[in-house]
Amino acid sequence: MKKLSATIEEKMQFFAENAKAQVENGNKAAGMRARKASLELEKLLKEFRKESIEAAK
């Protein structure tokens, strides 16, 4: 679960950097990277939820 948390943190930082580049600089490629990262984050967060529920049992 620690590894998953670290992966989520890395991906969130990557998303934030690219989203900021799109918003502030109008960088379209950064927007594409941010959208892709958001989809990957969604999967990782669902996995975290699943693991967290199992750990709580």
N, C-alpha and C positions, 0 to 999 in steps of 0.2 A: 504494500500500500504506500510505503514511503517513496518507492520508485515512481509509482503512478502520480503521486502528489508533485514530485519534482518535474515530471514530464508536463503536467498540467501547468505548473508555474512557468516553465520555459515557453510553452506554446502561448500562454496569456501575454507574456512579455513580447513575444514575436508579433502577436496580433496587435497589441497596443502601439508598438513602433510603426507598423505598417498602416494602421488606421489613422494615426496621427499624420503620417506623411501624405496620405490621401487628402485628409481634411485641410491641413495647413498649406500643402504645396500643390494640390491637385494632381498628385502622382497616380495615374490610372493603374500602373503595374502594381503599385503598393496596395491599391484597393483590391485587386485580384488576389494578391497574396493574403490580405486580411480576411477576405471572404472564405478562402480555402482553409485558413487557420481556424475560422469560426466553425466550420463543419467538422474539422478534426477535434476541436475542443468539445463540441457537442457529444461526440462519441466517447471521448475520454471522461467527460463528466458523468455520462450514463454508467460507464464502467466503474467509476469511483463510487457512485451511489450504490451499485450492486455489491461491490466489495465491502462498503461501509455497513450495509444491512447485514451481510453475512458475518462481519466481525462483531456486530452487536448481539448476535444470537448466543 
